[in-house]
Structure formats: structure tokens, C-alpha cells
């Protein structure tokens, strides 16, 4: 696996504090976010590297292993176990590994687990898992569609099912880092981030919105047209509809994940808009109406 210097990716020193790491990550994530660079493949790749670097360096345990073992940090626990086992079999006691420092442990891994092991059985290690976040609009999450992601320099075309939820994680088996000594590759986990919509609020498979109607339609009844995520819908407003009245449009909500043809409901709350800039005649008529009671 190609070595990536996570400190250089974030533009920080190896002595950076946790707060400096967080600050550098947020600055770069905003700058390189796919929404701001929709057609820039290089920015997309750097955005993924920034997320990967933050995932490792923001975790004290992972950072410690990364600082000591470099690109082989994900195998640190297995290395320590194997080192102890091998050290116990050496004549004169355990060997001294203190000089390894921050150097690349790849050759030593090969010596311990692979080619230099002689009669030793090769130990297979599973590759590191990759994690990434994918941002989608509410409209995009409504439809089954494909996107191309760049993972470790390779383009992967994935199909995103309609109805995916905010925070939902899907796994692409075998698309993580390659294994060691013929071990299986890791997996690639994608967490979906559904952006907030200015009109619709989503709760599960249901959608919620408000629709404004005028006073006369609210009092006398009539028709009003609203825009939904699946097109325009004409509604019949009952006479004497109060502001805050909620109606349900069955099947006009969000698609149910991996259940083709099934949808949640759309709930519409009416807001009655009072007339403004009344003429003298209108004021007189409203006064007359008031005096009838």
C-alpha cells in the first residue's frame, strides 16, 4: 500500500496538538468539499485523504501506532504479538527492537511473516478498512442512482439505493487496503450525510412541510397547489380551515429503502396568511363582518 504522510496531508507538524489537528482538518474539509468542487477529481481525492488522515491522527491510539509503524500501523497489535512469540524462541532471550524508531517496518514484516521467515508459517493479515463520508441532497437520496468514487487511486462505481438515510453506513466488501502475505483486503465503509432541505423535513420515510393559503381560501374553501419532491400536487382546502391544520398525503413521502414502490407519507401543515394593505372598502366589509357576531 502506498504510504501517505498524514501530517503533510493536513499541513501540520508531527508535534501538533489535538486542537491543531481538528482546526487543520476543518479548514481543508471546507476547502475541498465535493459540493464546492463538483468536477474536480483531484480535489475529491484530496478530500478523501484529508478525511483518512483526520480519522487516524484524531484518535490518540491510532496516532501512536501510526507514529511508530508508519504505513504498517494497522498491523501494530499483530506485530507486537508476533514479536513476543518470536523473541521467546531466540537463544539468549528476546531480541532488541529498540532501534526501529519511526522507520518503515515493511521489510521487517516480510522478514517476520513472509520471505525471510524460512520455515516459519506465513501469517496472513487482513487489510485496513477504509472509511469515507458521502454527502447527498434530499432530492438525490430519493432516487436510485450511481456515483463514481476514487478509492486508493481506483475508480469505483457504486449504486446508491433510493431511500438511504442520514448517517446510514454501507459496506463495500474487499475495497479497503490490500492484505498482508495474501490476507484478505479490508472493507470500505461509506457514511451518508443527507443535507438539510429548506422546505421539507424528513423523519424516517415521512416528509413534513408547510403550505401557505390565503384567508379567503381558509374561510370559504378552495384549491391550492403545492410543490412536492415528486412534482406539483393540487389540494382541496375545506371551508373554515384553521391555521396549523395538518393533512396527510398518503404515499407522497420518501421511498422506503430497498423496498421498490413503497413510500412514506407527506404531511402538510397549513399556514393562513392574513391580507395586508387593506382598502377602505375592505376595512368596512371586515368591520361589518365583525359586527354580525
Backbone as CSV, one residue per row, in Angstrom:
resi,resn,N_x,N_y,N_z,CA_x,CA_y,CA_z,C_x,C_y,C_z
1,UNK,0.839,-1.202,0.000,0.000,0.000,0.000,0.872,1.249,0.000
2,UNK,0.533,2.166,-0.835,1.311,3.406,-0.942,1.242,4.189,0.365
3,UNK,2.412,4.681,0.805,2.472,5.406,2.063,1.998,6.841,1.871
4,UNK,1.115,7.265,2.760,0.618,8.637,2.741,0.990,9.285,4.065
5,UNK,1.719,10.393,4.007,2.104,11.107,5.211,0.920,11.947,5.659
6,UNK,0.230,11.479,6.682,-0.975,12.156,7.128,-0.691,13.553,7.670
7,UNK,0.489,13.761,8.217,0.830,15.085,8.731,0.963,16.082,7.576
8,UNK,1.583,15.634,6.478,1.711,16.509,5.309,0.353,16.755,4.663
9,UNK,-0.506,15.746,4.674,-1.845,15.900,4.105,-2.597,17.034,4.798
10,UNK,-2.478,17.088,6.131,-3.171,18.135,6.891,-2.349,19.415,7.031
11,UNK,-1.074,19.360,6.565,-0.231,20.554,6.636,0.157,20.930,8.044
12,UNK,0.433,19.924,8.879,0.781,20.183,10.280,2.079,19.465,10.633
13,UNK,2.653,19.836,11.782,3.856,19.180,12.275,3.479,17.918,13.051
14,UNK,4.463,17.037,13.236,4.215,15.805,13.987,3.937,16.085,15.459
15,UNK,4.282,17.292,15.897,4.051,17.660,17.295,2.707,18.368,17.489
16,UNK,1.898,18.420,16.452,0.632,19.161,16.509,-0.271,18.625,17.617
17,UNK,-0.984,19.540,18.261,-1.925,19.165,19.312,-3.234,18.679,18.686
18,UNK,-4.087,18.095,19.524,-5.382,17.610,19.049,-6.214,18.754,18.480
19,UNK,-6.142,19.925,19.107,-6.897,21.084,18.630,-6.366,21.567,17.284
20,UNK,-5.047,21.527,17.102,-4.451,21.934,15.815,-4.842,20.963,14.705
21,UNK,-4.939,19.692,15.037,-5.361,18.697,14.050,-6.802,18.958,13.626
22,UNK,-7.671,19.203,14.615,-9.077,19.464,14.317,-9.230,20.727,13.463
23,UNK,-8.484,21.762,13.803,-8.573,23.031,13.073,-8.109,22.869,11.627
24,UNK,-6.996,22.148,11.436,-6.466,21.931,10.087,-7.435,21.095,9.260
25,UNK,-8.022,20.083,9.892,-8.968,19.217,9.173,-10.194,20.001,8.717
26,UNK,-10.773,20.779,9.616,-11.982,21.525,9.260,-11.724,22.521,8.140
27,UNK,-10.565,23.164,8.175,-10.223,24.145,7.147,-10.111,23.476,5.783
28,UNK,-9.407,22.346,5.717,-9.218,21.654,4.443,-10.500,20.985,3.964
29,UNK,-11.286,20.445,4.905,-12.533,19.775,4.525,-13.499,20.763,3.879
30,UNK,-13.546,21.987,4.425,-14.408,23.015,3.816,-13.900,23.401,2.430
31,UNK,-12.584,23.533,2.304,-11.994,23.967,1.032,-12.161,22.923,-0.064
32,UNK,-12.030,21.640,0.296,-12.011,20.562,-0.694,-13.343,19.829,-0.824
33,UNK,-14.361,20.285,-0.113,-15.629,19.552,-0.101,-16.169,19.376,-1.531
34,UNK,-16.664,18.163,-1.856,-17.178,17.890,-3.209,-18.246,18.863,-3.678
35,UNK,-19.056,19.390,-2.750,-20.095,20.335,-3.160,-19.510,21.617,-3.728
36,UNK,-18.308,21.983,-3.263,-17.655,23.193,-3.758,-16.738,22.912,-4.943
37,UNK,-16.454,21.625,-5.189,-15.571,21.231,-6.298,-16.194,20.069,-7.057
38,UNK,-17.384,20.266,-7.636,-18.138,19.146,-8.205,-17.440,18.418,-9.355
39,UNK,-16.588,19.099,-10.097,-15.949,18.466,-11.261,-14.434,18.355,-11.117
40,UNK,-13.948,18.492,-9.912,-12.502,18.462,-9.660,-12.121,17.127,-9.020
41,UNK,-11.629,16.189,-9.846,-11.277,14.862,-9.339,-10.113,14.928,-8.355
42,UNK,-9.188,15.854,-8.610,-8.041,15.983,-7.707,-8.502,16.449,-6.327
43,UNK,-9.456,17.372,-6.298,-9.991,17.851,-5.022,-10.728,16.732,-4.300
44,UNK,-11.438,15.897,-5.049,-12.155,14.771,-4.440,-11.162,13.811,-3.789
45,UNK,-10.070,13.527,-4.486,-9.062,12.611,-3.950,-8.434,13.187,-2.677
46,UNK,-8.103,14.472,-2.723,-7.509,15.113,-1.550,-8.495,15.159,-0.391
47,UNK,-9.778,15.356,-0.690,-10.802,15.377,0.350,-10.854,14.037,1.077
48,UNK,-10.755,12.935,0.319,-10.759,11.607,0.930,-9.503,11.386,1.769
49,UNK,-8.359,11.880,1.277,-7.115,11.737,2.036,-7.183,12.541,3.337
50,UNK,-7.790,13.719,3.274,-7.923,14.557,4.460,-8.790,13.854,5.509
51,UNK,-9.885,13.232,5.072,-10.746,12.507,5.992,-10.020,11.318,6.599
52,UNK,-9.242,10.620,5.773,-8.477,9.462,6.250,-7.424,9.898,7.265
53,UNK,-6.732,10.995,6.958,-5.701,11.497,7.869,-6.312,11.914,9.206
54,UNK,-7.457,12.586,9.150,-8.105,13.015,10.387,-8.568,11.828,11.219
55,UNK,-9.066,10.800,10.550,-9.545,9.617,11.263,-8.426,8.984,12.087
56,UNK,-7.221,8.971,11.533,-6.088,8.344,12.218,-5.491,9.283,13.271
57,UNK,-5.193,10.521,12.882,-4.472,11.422,13.783,-5.332,11.975,14.906
58,UNK,-6.656,11.968,14.742,-7.521,12.464,15.811,-7.776,11.409,16.881
59,UNK,-7.376,10.176,16.598,-7.519,9.087,17.562,-6.155,8.841,18.216
60,UNK,-6.013,9.117,19.524,-4.701,9.006,20.176,-4.050,7.643,20.004
61,UNK,-4.823,6.560,20.093,-4.250,5.222,19.968,-3.764,4.964,18.548
62,UNK,-4.604,5.330,17.551,-4.209,5.137,16.152,-3.000,6.011,15.811
63,UNK,-3.002,7.230,16.336,-1.893,8.146,16.046,-0.576,7.603,16.602
64,UNK,-0.620,7.042,17.798,0.588,6.470,18.409,1.144,5.335,17.556
65,UNK,0.238,4.479,17.074,0.675,3.358,16.234,1.209,3.861,14.895
66,UNK,0.540,4.878,14.339,0.977,5.439,13.058,2.364,6.070,13.196
67,UNK,2.591,6.805,14.278,3.889,7.443,14.501,5.010,6.410,14.621
68,UNK,4.701,5.243,15.171,5.735,4.231,15.389,5.933,3.322,14.180
69,UNK,4.833,2.950,13.519,4.929,1.929,12.469,4.702,2.450,11.055
70,UNK,4.361,3.723,10.906,4.153,4.264,9.567,2.990,3.591,8.869
71,UNK,3.175,3.226,7.602,2.067,2.680,6.820,1.598,1.323,7.329
72,UNK,2.399,0.668,8.173,2.017,-0.636,8.720,1.346,-0.507,10.083
73,UNK,0.877,0.709,10.438,0.340,0.935,11.776,-0.866,0.059,12.069
74,UNK,-1.655,-0.288,11.031,-2.864,-1.056,11.282,-2.571,-2.492,11.717
75,UNK,-1.281,-2.905,11.549,-0.894,-4.255,11.965,-0.058,-4.236,13.250
76,UNK,-0.107,-3.111,13.964,0.757,-2.950,15.136,0.510,-4.014,16.200
77,UNK,-0.770,-4.313,16.479,-1.066,-5.289,17.523,-0.552,-6.674,17.146
78,UNK,-0.771,-7.061,15.880,-0.274,-8.372,15.440,1.248,-8.416,15.475
79,UNK,1.866,-7.280,15.117,3.331,-7.214,15.123,3.886,-7.448,16.523
80,UNK,3.274,-6.779,17.499,3.754,-6.911,18.869,3.590,-8.343,19.369
81,UNK,2.454,-8.966,19.032,2.230,-10.345,19.454,3.249,-11.284,18.818
82,UNK,3.458,-11.120,17.508,4.396,-11.990,16.809,5.828,-11.741,17.280
83,UNK,6.141,-10.485,17.570,7.486,-10.152,18.046,7.773,-10.849,19.368
84,UNK,6.795,-10.847,20.253,6.982,-11.505,21.545,7.140,-13.005,21.389
85,UNK,6.290,-13.582,20.495,6.384,-15.021,20.283,7.731,-15.404,19.692
86,UNK,8.180,-14.640,18.695,9.449,-14.948,18.056,10.614,-14.679,19.000
87,UNK,10.503,-13.613,19.803,11.578,-13.277,20.723,11.780,-14.346,21.774
88,UNK,10.691,-14.975,22.186,10.793,-16.008,23.212,11.500,-17.261,22.723
89,UNK,11.566,-17.433,21.391,12.207,-18.624,20.845,13.674,-18.384,20.521
90,UNK,14.129,-17.119,20.619,15.520,-16.818,20.282,16.449,-17.262,21.411
91,UNK,17.624,-17.734,21.052,18.609,-18.117,22.060,19.089,-16.866,22.781
92,UNK,19.245,-17.029,24.090,19.739,-15.903,24.874,18.668,-14.890,25.195
93,UNK,17.393,-15.252,24.986,16.305,-14.331,25.371,15.792,-13.536,24.195
94,UNK,15.075,-12.485,24.478,14.411,-11.697,23.436,15.407,-10.792,22.719
95,UNK,15.025,-10.428,21.484,15.870,-9.544,20.689,15.572,-8.084,21.017
96,UNK,16.515,-7.240,20.673,16.350,-5.801,20.928,15.836,-5.132,19.672
97,UNK,14.576,-4.588,19.741,13.959,-3.926,18.583,13.908,-2.422,18.770
98,UNK,14.646,-1.913,19.712,14.503,-0.500,20.081,14.989,0.449,19.009
99,UNK,15.794,-0.038,18.061,16.366,0.857,17.055,15.442,1.095,15.864
100,UNK,14.265,0.463,15.884,13.395,0.627,14.723,12.834,2.038,14.642
101,UNK,12.531,2.645,15.767,12.064,4.036,15.758,10.897,4.249,14.822
102,UNK,10.986,5.311,13.995,9.900,5.666,13.084,10.102,5.115,11.678
103,UNK,11.080,4.235,11.490,11.385,3.787,10.133,10.293,2.874,9.602
104,UNK,10.346,2.621,8.308,9.354,1.772,7.659,9.550,0.328,8.119
105,UNK,8.494,-0.275,8.639,8.591,-1.632,9.162,8.301,-2.687,8.095
106,UNK,8.094,-2.273,6.848,7.675,-3.232,5.828,8.657,-4.377,5.673
107,UNK,9.967,-4.058,5.611,10.949,-5.121,5.407,10.988,-6.066,6.594
108,UNK,10.790,-5.523,7.785,10.800,-6.378,8.965,9.556,-7.262,8.999
109,UNK,8.420,-6.717,8.530,7.223,-7.535,8.447,7.453,-8.709,7.497
110,UNK,8.108,-8.433,6.380,8.392,-9.506,5.430,9.303,-10.546,6.045
111,UNK,10.298,-10.069,6.800,11.230,-10.988,7.443,10.528,-11.855,8.474
112,UNK,9.611,-11.237,9.203,8.938,-11.958,10.275,7.842,-12.867,9.749
113,UNK,7.076,-12.356,8.765,5.889,-13.070,8.352,5.984,-13.693,6.956
114,UNK,6.999,-13.309,6.186,6.983,-13.750,4.800,8.260,-14.384,4.339
115,UNK,8.912,-13.742,3.359,10.020,-14.345,2.643,11.180,-14.715,3.552
116,UNK,11.493,-13.877,4.528,12.666,-14.158,5.353,12.378,-15.086,6.501
117,UNK,11.169,-15.632,6.563,10.788,-16.424,7.705,11.275,-17.849,7.651
118,UNK,11.886,-18.255,6.554,12.402,-19.613,6.458,11.290,-20.618,6.613
119,UNK,11.389,-21.433,7.624,10.411,-22.467,7.850,9.147,-21.949,8.525
120,UNK,9.226,-20.709,8.986,8.072,-20.165,9.690,6.847,-20.113,8.787
121,UNK,5.737,-20.343,9.397,4.488,-20.241,8.670,4.176,-18.771,8.387
122,UNK,3.808,-18.454,7.160,3.477,-17.075,6.830,2.162,-16.689,7.503
123,UNK,2.178,-15.564,8.179,0.980,-15.084,8.856,0.246,-14.118,7.945
124,UNK,-1.009,-14.414,7.671,-1.808,-13.566,6.790,-2.581,-12.553,7.636
125,UNK,-2.550,-11.305,7.170,-3.261,-10.252,7.870,-4.267,-9.591,6.936
126,UNK,-5.428,-9.332,7.487,-6.469,-8.641,6.745,-6.083,-7.177,6.573
127,UNK,-6.406,-6.620,5.409,-6.076,-5.231,5.131,-6.913,-4.263,5.954
128,UNK,-6.431,-3.037,6.026,-7.115,-1.992,6.786,-8.436,-1.613,6.127
129,UNK,-9.448,-1.320,6.941,-10.716,-0.819,6.423,-10.574,0.666,6.090
130,UNK,-11.261,1.089,5.040,-11.332,2.499,4.683,-12.696,3.042,5.102
131,UNK,-12.733,4.312,5.451,-13.991,4.960,5.811,-14.069,6.306,5.107
132,UNK,-15.266,6.652,4.661,-15.454,7.935,3.990,-16.890,8.405,4.201
133,UNK,-17.099,9.708,4.048,-18.441,10.276,4.117,-18.845,10.756,2.731
134,UNK,-20.100,10.518,2.391,-20.616,10.928,1.094,-21.841,11.806,1.318
135,UNK,-21.766,13.033,0.833,-22.858,13.978,1.038,-23.840,13.911,-0.118
136,UNK,-25.139,13.852,0.232,-26.200,13.793,-0.768,-27.262,14.833,-0.433
137,UNK,-27.879,15.377,-1.464,-29.041,16.239,-1.247,-30.248,15.340,-0.992
138,UNK,-31.312,15.921,-0.445,-32.527,15.156,-0.199,-33.099,14.635,-1.514
139,UNK,-33.004,15.460,-2.569,-33.501,15.036,-3.879,-32.722,13.834,-4.402
140,UNK,-31.384,13.858,-4.241,-30.560,12.746,-4.725,-30.853,11.464,-3.964
141,UNK,-31.122,11.595,-2.658,-31.401,10.419,-1.837,-32.755,9.797,-2.171
142,UNK,-33.586,10.511,-2.935,-34.905,9.994,-3.301,-34.853,9.006,-4.445
143,UNK,-33.772,9.024,-5.212,-33.710,8.196,-6.410,-32.538,7.228,-6.353
144,UNK,-32.721,6.066,-6.928,-31.618,5.121,-7.077,-30.713,5.640,-8.192
145,UNK,-29.449,5.840,-7.882,-28.535,6.392,-8.882,-27.121,5.889,-8.626
146,UNK,-26.249,6.146,-9.566,-24.864,5.695,-9.471,-23.923,6.883,-9.282
147,UNK,-22.859,6.633,-8.559,-21.791,7.618,-8.409,-20.451,6.905,-8.517
148,UNK,-19.440,7.654,-8.956,-18.091,7.102,-9.071,-17.234,7.681,-7.962
149,UNK,-16.644,6.807,-7.155,-15.768,7.227,-6.067,-14.349,6.792,-6.379
150,UNK,-13.380,7.586,-5.941,-11.966,7.237,-6.108,-11.442,6.735,-4.774
151,UNK,-11.045,5.460,-4.751,-10.551,4.828,-3.535,-9.161,4.275,-3.805
152,UNK,-8.165,4.825,-3.099,-6.783,4.364,-3.250,-6.327,4.404,-4.714
153,UNK,-6.736,5.464,-5.418,-6.323,5.636,-6.805,-7.163,4.894,-7.820
154,UNK,-8.173,4.159,-7.370,-9.024,3.403,-8.298,-10.440,3.967,-8.271
155,UNK,-11.074,4.011,-9.448,-12.450,4.476,-9.546,-13.411,3.309,-9.299
156,UNK,-14.358,3.538,-8.399,-15.351,2.526,-8.070,-16.729,3.099,-8.353
157,UNK,-17.498,2.416,-9.185,-18.860,2.846,-9.484,-19.820,2.131,-8.519
158,UNK,-20.542,2.903,-7.708,-21.462,2.310,-6.756,-22.890,2.741,-7.082
159,UNK,-23.829,1.891,-6.735,-25.244,2.202,-6.885,-25.811,2.553,-5.525
160,UNK,-26.380,3.740,-5.416,-26.964,4.202,-4.159,-28.473,4.008,-4.233
161,UNK,-29.025,3.117,-3.411,-30.468,2.855,-3.468,-31.271,4.053,-2.986
162,UNK,-32.440,4.239,-3.567,-33.334,5.297,-3.107,-33.728,5.042,-1.659
163,UNK,-33.861,6.120,-0.895,-34.313,5.991,0.488,-33.215,5.885,1.512
164,UNK,-31.946,6.029,1.075,-30.851,5.962,2.043,-31.024,7.072,3.077
165,UNK,-30.683,6.765,4.334,-30.933,7.707,5.423,-29.675,8.446,5.841
166,UNK,-29.870,9.597,6.474,-28.756,10.357,7.018,-28.057,9.541,8.104
167,UNK,-26.732,9.414,7.998,-25.968,8.641,8.964,-25.887,7.161,8.660
168,UNK,-26.596,6.710,7.637,-26.568,5.286,7.289,-25.204,4.903,6.735
169,UNK,-24.747,3.712,7.066,-23.444,3.226,6.626,-23.640,1.987,5.749
170,UNK,-22.988,1.980,4.601,-22.993,0.785,3.764,-21.557,0.292,3.620
171,UNK,-21.407,-1.007,3.416,-20.085,-1.619,3.327,-19.846,-2.162,1.927
172,UNK,-18.688,-1.806,1.363,-18.244,-2.390,0.104,-17.142,-3.388,0.456
173,UNK,-17.501,-4.649,0.488,-16.563,-5.681,0.933,-15.382,-5.796,-0.032
174,UNK,-14.178,-5.806,0.522,-12.983,-6.022,-0.275,-12.412,-4.804,-0.955
175,UNK,-12.988,-3.624,-0.690,-12.492,-2.404,-1.346,-11.611,-1.567,-0.413
176,UNK,-11.166,-2.161,0.701,-10.244,-1.471,1.583,-8.808,-1.729,1.172
177,UNK,-7.888,-1.577,2.114,-6.466,-1.780,1.828,-6.186,-3.263,1.565
178,UNK,-5.196,-3.559,0.701,-4.858,-4.965,0.441,-4.301,-5.628,1.688
179,UNK,-4.477,-6.940,1.772,-3.983,-7.681,2.917,-2.483,-7.892,2.854
180,UNK,-1.940,-8.430,3.932,-0.511,-8.720,4.035,-0.310,-10.227,3.910
181,UNK,0.712,-10.633,3.126,1.024,-12.049,2.909,-0.166,-12.830,2.361
182,UNK,-0.892,-12.204,1.447,-2.014,-12.898,0.826,-3.284,-12.867,1.641
183,UNK,-3.298,-12.084,2.706,-4.511,-11.963,3.512,-5.596,-11.212,2.761
184,UNK,-6.839,-11.307,3.214,-7.949,-10.645,2.509,-7.855,-9.123,2.616
185,UNK,-8.389,-8.456,1.616,-8.424,-6.994,1.641,-9.429,-6.521,2.677
186,UNK,-9.243,-5.309,3.154,-10.199,-4.723,4.082,-11.463,-4.297,3.356
187,UNK,-12.365,-3.694,4.076,-13.633,-3.241,3.509,-13.667,-1.713,3.444
188,UNK,-14.600,-1.201,2.671,-14.759,0.243,2.507,-16.139,0.618,3.036
189,UNK,-16.164,1.451,4.068,-17.413,1.861,4.691,-17.745,3.296,4.288
190,UNK,-18.974,3.487,3.808,-19.421,4.814,3.387,-20.554,5.268,4.304
191,UNK,-20.366,6.433,4.924,-21.409,7.024,5.762,-22.081,8.148,4.976
192,UNK,-23.397,8.098,4.867,-24.127,9.092,4.081,-24.522,10.286,4.947
193,UNK,-24.297,11.454,4.386,-24.661,12.706,5.050,-25.690,13.414,4.167
194,UNK,-26.966,13.343,4.587,-28.047,13.957,3.812,-28.211,15.401,4.275
195,UNK,-28.018,16.341,3.378,-28.082,17.756,3.745,-29.519,18.186,4.038
196,UNK,-29.641,19.166,4.918,-30.964,19.684,5.284,-31.602,20.377,4.086
197,UNK,-32.914,20.257,3.962,-33.660,20.867,2.861,-34.404,22.100,3.366
198,UNK,-34.470,23.161,2.576,-35.121,24.390,3.051,-36.636,24.273,3.193
199,UNK,-37.260,23.299,2.547,-38.719,23.179,2.564,-39.189,21.936,3.313
200,UNK,-38.553,20.818,3.037,-39.026,19.541,3.564,-38.167,19.052,4.732
201,UNK,-38.843,18.509,5.731,-38.166,17.857,6.844,-38.470,16.366,6.754
202,UNK,-37.442,15.564,6.867,-37.625,14.118,6.758,-37.507,13.451,8.122
203,UNK,-38.490,12.619,8.434,-38.445,11.793,9.633,-38.745,10.361,9.205
204,UNK,-37.695,9.543,9.150,-37.874,8.184,8.647,-38.232,8.223,7.172
205,UNK,-39.377,7.640,6.833,-39.831,7.641,5.443,-40.889,8.706,5.179
206,UNK,-41.216,9.504,6.182,-42.226,10.551,6.026,-41.582,11.913,5.811
207,UNK,-42.285,12.767,5.085,-41.843,14.129,4.836,-42.850,15.112,5.445
208,UNK,-42.327,16.259,5.892,-43.176,17.284,6.502,-42.878,18.630,5.844
209,UNK,-43.946,19.412,5.603,-43.791,20.726,5.001,-44.941,21.619,5.444
210,UNK,-44.785,22.917,5.201,-45.878,23.857,5.446,-46.325,24.450,4.118
211,UNK,-47.607,24.758,4.021,-48.160,25.380,2.822,-48.977,26.590,3.245
212,UNK,-48.767,27.696,2.575,-49.466,28.933,2.913,-50.721,29.082,2.058
213,UNK,-51.848,29.363,2.720,-53.093,29.631,1.997,-53.602,30.999,2.438
214,UNK,-54.371,31.668,1.561,-54.873,32.996,1.933,-56.106,32.879,2.821
215,UNK,-56.488,33.961,3.425,-57.602,33.979,4.365,-58.904,33.535,3.721
216,UNK,-59.129,33.946,2.501,-60.408,33.670,1.837,-60.535,32.178,1.533
217,UNK,-59.422,31.562,1.098,-59.456,30.123,0.848,-59.657,29.359,2.148
218,UNK,-59.023,29.842,3.208,-59.179,29.184,4.508,-60.629,29.275,5.003
219,UNK,-61.280,30.421,4.802,-62.645,30.614,5.275,-63.674,29.910,4.398
220,UNK,-63.550,30.070,3.102,-64.577,29.603,2.180,-64.257,28.269,1.519
221,UNK,-62.996,27.826,1.649,-62.592,26.612,0.959,-62.136,26.920,-0.455
222,UNK,-61.487,25.959,-1.076,-60.996,26.172,-2.439,-59.825,25.250,-2.738
223,UNK,-59.112,25.562,-3.786,-57.978,24.738,-4.206,-56.677,25.506,-4.023
224,UNK,-55.604,24.762,-3.760,-54.254,25.321,-3.723,-53.303,24.276,-4.276
225,UNK,-52.221,24.719,-4.890,-51.244,23.802,-5.483,-49.925,23.910,-4.726
226,UNK,-49.339,22.771,-4.389,-48.057,22.764,-3.683,-47.019,22.023,-4.521
227,UNK,-45.761,22.356,-4.296,-44.649,21.659,-4.942,-44.100,20.602,-3.997
228,UNK,-44.127,19.352,-4.422,-43.533,18.266,-3.657,-42.249,17.827,-4.334
229,UNK,-41.504,16.935,-3.705,-40.262,16.447,-4.306,-40.518,15.581,-5.535
230,UNK,-41.764,15.156,-5.702,-42.091,14.326,-6.875,-42.997,15.053,-7.860
231,UNK,-43.144,16.392,-7.708,-43.953,17.157,-8.643,-45.040,17.953,-7.945
232,UNK,-45.822,18.678,-8.742,-46.892,19.507,-8.185,-48.103,18.651,-7.814
233,UNK,-48.775,19.056,-6.734,-49.973,18.365,-6.268,-51.043,19.412,-5.968
234,UNK,-52.261,19.173,-6.480,-53.384,20.076,-6.237,-54.161,19.599,-5.026
235,UNK,-54.375,20.496,-4.067,-55.074,20.155,-2.843,-56.407,20.889,-2.776
236,UNK,-57.394,20.216,-2.204,-58.689,20.844,-1.947,-58.750,21.229,-0.478
237,UNK,-58.896,22.518,-0.227,-58.933,23.034,1.140,-60.379,23.113,1.605
238,UNK,-60.664,22.498,2.739,-62.023,22.513,3.286,-62.359,23.902,3.829
239,UNK,-63.630,24.290,3.774,-64.029,25.583,4.348,-63.708,25.647,5.841
240,UNK,-63.420,26.847,6.318,-63.121,27.115,7.718,-61.892,26.334,8.208
241,UNK,-60.915,26.204,7.352,-59.660,25.551,7.737,-58.851,26.480,8.634
242,UNK,-58.449,25.976,9.785,-57.694,26.768,10.741,-56.198,26.729,10.421
243,UNK,-55.506,27.816,10.772,-54.055,27.832,10.632,-53.472,26.772,11.563
244,UNK,-52.565,25.967,11.060,-51.991,24.877,11.838,-52.622,23.536,11.543
245,UNK,-53.665,23.518,10.712,-54.293,22.256,10.333,-53.302,21.399,9.550
246,UNK,-53.234,20.118,9.899,-52.298,19.201,9.244,-53.077,18.145,8.456
247,UNK,-52.664,17.924,7.223,-53.277,16.883,6.402,-52.202,15.892,5.973
248,UNK,-52.630,14.665,5.632,-51.691,13.633,5.211,-51.952,13.251,3.763
249,UNK,-50.860,13.239,2.980,-50.930,12.766,1.601,-50.258,11.397,1.566
250,UNK,-51.046,10.367,1.537,-50.532,9.007,1.622,-49.686,8.658,0.397
251,UNK,-48.501,8.097,0.662,-47.635,7.643,-0.426,-46.859,8.736,-1.120
252,UNK,-46.938,9.976,-0.612,-46.221,11.091,-1.230,-44.943,11.442,-0.463
253,UNK,-44.545,10.558,0.443,-43.338,10.809,1.208,-42.102,10.232,0.559
254,UNK,-41.159,9.771,1.381,-39.862,9.317,0.888,-39.913,7.839,0.508
255,UNK,-39.129,7.430,-0.503,-39.084,5.999,-0.846,-38.551,5.183,0.336
256,UNK,-39.111,3.993,0.523,-38.640,3.097,1.577,-37.407,2.359,1.070
257,UNK,-36.329,2.376,1.858,-35.040,1.818,1.451,-35.161,0.357,1.046
258,UNK,-34.760,0.082,-0.185,-34.717,-1.265,-0.764,-36.077,-1.969,-0.765
259,UNK,-37.156,-1.176,-0.811,-38.496,-1.735,-0.958,-39.175,-0.997,-2.103
260,UNK,-38.940,-1.501,-3.285,-39.366,-0.810,-4.503,-40.872,-0.572,-4.505
261,UNK,-41.238,0.651,-4.851,-42.644,1.007,-4.969,-43.289,1.462,-3.679
262,UNK,-42.604,1.314,-2.558,-43.176,1.730,-1.277,-42.651,3.109,-0.877
263,UNK,-43.562,3.937,-0.374,-43.205,5.286,0.043,-43.865,5.616,1.374
264,UNK,-43.243,6.533,2.094,-43.868,7.070,3.285,-44.923,8.090,2.906
265,UNK,-45.358,8.877,3.873,-46.413,9.862,3.636,-45.848,11.279,3.709
266,UNK,-46.598,12.207,3.134,-46.253,13.623,3.193,-47.288,14.326,4.065
267,UNK,-46.808,15.013,5.098,-47.699,15.752,5.990,-47.564,17.248,5.690
268,UNK,-48.698,17.872,5.405,-48.724,19.289,5.054,-49.447,20.061,6.150
269,UNK,-48.794,21.069,6.693,-49.404,21.933,7.705,-49.739,23.273,7.065
270,UNK,-51.026,23.665,7.166,-51.459,24.920,6.557,-51.111,26.105,7.456
271,UNK,-50.628,27.154,6.814,-50.432,28.445,7.470,-51.307,29.464,6.752
272,UNK,-52.191,30.123,7.508,-53.111,31.089,6.898,-52.450,32.464,6.877
273,UNK,-52.379,33.046,5.683,-51.766,34.367,5.519,-52.850,35.438,5.543
274,UNK,-52.728,36.366,6.463,-53.720,37.437,6.569,-53.462,38.504,5.501
275,UNK,-54.524,39.128,4.992,-54.346,40.172,3.977,-53.713,41.425,4.583
276,UNK,-52.967,42.151,3.777,-52.335,43.407,4.218,-52.699,44.519,3.244
277,UNK,-52.399,45.752,3.651,-52.679,46.930,2.801,-54.154,46.977,2.373
278,UNK,-55.051,46.818,3.355,-56.477,46.799,3.062,-56.966,48.161,2.564
279,UNK,-57.874,48.116,1.619,-58.505,49.358,1.149,-59.585,49.759,2.149
280,UNK,-60.085,50.967,2.008,-61.143,51.427,2.914,-62.380,50.550,2.788
281,UNK,-62.686,50.127,1.581,-63.865,49.283,1.369,-63.686,47.941,2.053
282,UNK,-62.476,47.373,1.939,-62.205,46.079,2.574,-62.296,46.202,4.088
283,UNK,-61.758,47.291,4.628,-61.848,47.504,6.069,-63.298,47.604,6.505
284,UNK,-64.106,48.312,5.705,-65.521,48.468,6.039,-66.228,47.123,6.031
285,UNK,-65.902,46.282,5.042,-66.537,44.957,4.951,-66.131,44.072,6.129
286,UNK,-64.860,44.143,6.523,-64.425,43.332,7.662,-65.069,43.845,8.945
287,UNK,-65.249,45.158,9.048,-65.918,45.729,10.220,-67.369,45.273,10.279
288,UNK,-68.028,45.248,9.104,-69.403,44.795,9.022,-69.504,43.320,9.417
289,UNK,-68.520,42.535,8.961,-68.486,41.111,9.296,-68.304,40.927,10.807
290,UNK,-67.446,41.756,11.383,-67.194,41.684,12.819,-68.459,42.004,13.616
291,UNK,-69.211,42.999,13.134,-70.410,43.424,13.863,-71.567,42.456,13.751
292,UNK,-71.469,41.502,12.839,-72.521,40.496,12.702,-72.528,39.519,13.863
293,UNK,-71.401,39.413,14.571,-71.300,38.454,15.669,-71.765,39.070,16.967
